[in-house]
Amino acid sequence: MAQLNQTDRDAFVRLLGGIFEHSPWVAEAAFAQRPFRDVEQLHQAMCAAVSAAPPERRLALILAHPDLAGKAALAGELTEASSREQSGAGLDRLSADDYARFHTLNNAYRSRFGFPFIIAVRGYSAAGILKEFERRLHHTPEEEELEALAQIERIALFRLQETISHDANGNTTSPESQKRSSP
């Protein structure tokens, strides 16, 4: 964390600006909270920035997320992180029937709530995600907005953990520092 805590604002945002999908403002807001003791404290600061944001900014954050197994995925237009997450859950290898089911549920969900279905897919199979889709379609809009934000926070934690790792000596490293130290 020492390296991250010493970076300037631009480098900090460049490294962490994608943790919350297409929302570098979250990293910008968290920058002022440095120094961070660990990844969890950094995550808490970023989540606090989201919580403190006005409702329209939180909605924009939700809307920045792609549909699962949606058109952006098929067109190869996902962020690298979203692509990796969706493929990790097998969403890039769906049968035609499963793809059709995702498409139907994406449309029903957007129609009901006005934003995409968001779930931290790590640990889920496509079948498990479909079950969650169906369960959450019964939420109220208020419940589902809170659930979407909670899922975004969970996704962000996974992304932070992947972005900032610990080396064998317990030192925190980032992909940026690893690139500089490699031959």
N, C-alpha and C positions, 0 to 999 in steps of 0.2 A: 504494500500500500504506500510505502514511502515514495516510490517513483511517481505513482499516480497523484499523491498529495502535493508533489513538487511541480507538476506540469502546469503550464500556463492554461488559461481558459480555452484557447483555440484547440490545443492538443487534447485537453480533457473532453471537450465536446466532440472532437473528431473521433476519439476512441469510444466514447460512451453514447454518442448522439443517436445511435440506432437501437439502443437497448429497449426503448419504448418505441414501437413501430412508427417510423416517419415523424418522430416527435423530439427533435433535438432540444426543444425548450425545457424538457425535463432535466436533461444533463446540465443545461445552462443554469437552471434554478438550483440544482444540487451543488454546483461548484462552490457556491458561497459557504457551504456547510463544512468544507474541508478544515482540518484533516479528518480523515476517516480511519477508524481503528481497524476495520475489516470490511469484507464484502457485505456482511449483513447490515452494518451501520450505513454504508453507502446506499444499499437497497432501501433502507428505511428513509433516508433523506430524499431519495428519488420518489418514493411512494408518497411522502409528505408533500412534495411539490405538486404531485397530481391531485391529492386531496385538497390542497389549498387553491387549486386553479378554479376559475369560474366554471359553472356548469357547461357552457358552450365549448370551452376548451377541452373539458373531459369528454364531451360527446365527440369532438373532433378526433381525439385520441382513439376512441372506440371505432369511429368510422375509418380510421387509417388502416385498420386490419383487413386482410383479404378474407374472402369466403374460403372455407375449407374445401379442397378439391374443386375449386371454382375456375372461372374463366382465366383469371390471372395465372393460376397454377398451370393450366393447360397451355397457355401462351408463353410460359417461362418468364413471367413478369413479377414474380415474387422477390422480396429481398432475399439475400443469401440465407439469413437466419430463418425466415419463414419457410423457404424451400427445404432446408435441412430438417426443420421440425416436422413439416408435413410428410416428407419422405420417410422420416424415422418412424412415423406411425403407419406407414404403408399406404398413404393416401395417393401416392404416385403410381400405385400398382392395383388400383381398384378394378373390379370386374365392371362390365357395362351396366349391370343391374345395380351394383353398389354406387357407381358414379351417378346414375339416374336418381337413386335415393338421396344422395347428398345434394344434388341439384334441387330436388323437390323440397327437401328440408331447409336448404339455404333460402329458397324463395319464400317458404312459409314463415320462417323466422324473421326475415327482413320485412315481410309484409306486416307481421304482428308487432315487431319492436322498432323497426326503422334503422337498424344497424346490423352488422354481421354477427353471426354466432361465433363466440370466442371461447376457446378452451385451451389450456396448456396441455398439449397432446402427449407430452412425455408420459410413458407408462400406459397409454391407451392403445388399443387396437382400433381399426376402422369400425368394427362392430360395437366396441365400447363407446366410441364417439357418437355413433348413431343412437345408441341408447340414451346418452346424455342429451343429445339434440331433442329427442322425443320427450324426455322428462322436463327439460327446461322450457319447452314450448308452453307449458302450463303455468309458468311463473307470471306474475303481474309485470307490467313494464318497469315499475320501480325496483322490484326484486331482481329483474334480469339486468338492469343497468348496474346495480351493485355487484351482481355475479360477474358480469363482463369485466368490470374494473378489477375485481379480485383475481380473475383469471389472467388479466394483463399484468398484474403485479407478480403473479406466479411465473409467467413467461419471462418477465424481466429478471427475476432472481436466477432462473436457469441460464439466461443469456449472460448475466454478470458473472456467474460462476464459470462459464465457458470462456469468457473474455479475460477474466483475471484469475490466473491460476497460481498455485504455490509450487515453487521448485523444491528440490530435495532438501534444501536447507531451511525450508519454511518461509523463504522470501516470496513476496508476492511479485509475480511477473505478468506482463501483458503481451499480447501478440506483437505490439509495436516494439517493446524492449527485446523480445525474443528475436525479431528480425534484425535489430541492430547488433545483437551479440552473435548471430550466426555468421559463418564464414561466407 
